[in-house]
Amino acid sequence: MHAGSITTEERAAAAQAMAFRHFVLKAWNQHALTRFASMFVVTAMVYFAVDGLWWVACGAFMLLGNAIEFLSLRWIREVERRIDTATPAEGRKAIRVTVAIVAAATAAYGVPPLLLAFSGGAGPVLGVLFCCGGLLVICVQHVLVRNMLFYTAPVLAVGLIANLVALGSGWLSVGLALLGVMMILNVVVLTQGSVDTSEELMVAKMEAQRWAATLEERVQARTAELALATQRAEEANRAKSRFLANMSHELRTPLNAVIGYAELIDEEVDFTGAEKNRQDLARIRHSAGHLLSLINEVLDLSKVEAGKLELSLGAVDVPKLARTVMESILPVAAKNGVVCNLVVEPGVGAITSDHGRISQCLLNLLSNAAKFTRDGEVLLHVRGDGAFVAFEVHDTGIGIAPKDQARLFEAFVQLDSSETRPFEGTGLGLAITQRLARALGGDVTVNSELGKGSVFTLTVKDLAEAQNESRLQHVA
């Protein structure tokens, strides 16, 4: 049910259903046991305290009230089960019949206390107690509609006044009768207040349930919208990645041709002696090579995101690989006055993995260390236990602030600070390195302090088991 769409008639029907259930819970479920027990207590008290056969009349009328309840209880239960689907007219009719049943049963229970006014002795005292107790129960629990009190309380009200009059004589009887009238008026006022409070609580509960249902619908609708938007964004991202991955050949071929022709012309310069063209050719080759490296980075990231990254597993001599990559960065390191050192712990040997991808990851980390370090040191520390290998790249460079470390491995993110602004880059190197490391069964982590250097740790796993599984699947 949507907020604002409920009609006045539907709201009234819902309130009737809620009031009916509340009444059945209080009057029939919670009060039934004590009401049936009081039948025997009243009869026993009259038997011992009042002379004569008054107890027989009490027991008979108590049984009559019990019979009315017993015969109507099944009908009440059926109404309670169908009250939510009933029309407003059917609901009002069910409530009227219920009020009549309760009035008949209450009258039967109220006749014995009324008769005790004429029994003499202790009878009127018991009658006053029984009538007050009955009116209290009606006031607190037996309230279904606003005017229900006027159908259920008359017999008990008359019985209360009759017993009070019987307790005295003359002006005392009149005073006691007035006291009874005041008590009955108080019962009426309290009952009306109870009805008002009950109606307000029911309306509030109904509104809360309606708004809760509406809120749940809104949350579900919003969740569905967000899920659809997320799905579309993921599809668009996958489409972009597939496009770039499929365009790898078309993007690389022209650049390779440019680089190749530049190299041929450079060789001709050696023979013709046109030295004035050599500097221009160097710029062409450098720019083309730089552009090719950028394209390679974008394509590598796209392949990973598109799920098209393929690993070429084989035996990898880890110490030899580490020395080769370290030697490749020596020119860059020397230009910045950086000393490079390599430490390979004993026991580190060959593992089954992708030689090219490990070299790519390690080269990214070492190149970054050499690029961001001036007149310092870069140390590559290699350790492992056979199942994995860890490459720790230590540098004494500019370091990374804690707030930037969380964004370090995001794609296309470059740290915008005075320390890093002079250095070029796409912001893809570390993002690709981390994704490749995870594809190799490991990861990349960083521990850095601004102004004191950084430690990047690349871990890779021995993928011999994965290679065996691949061979078994191929054979199958």
Order of alpha helices (4+ residues) and beta strands (2+ residues): alpha-alpha-alpha-alpha-alpha-alpha-alpha-alpha-alpha-alpha-beta-alpha-alpha-beta-beta-alpha-beta-beta-alpha-alpha-beta-beta-alpha
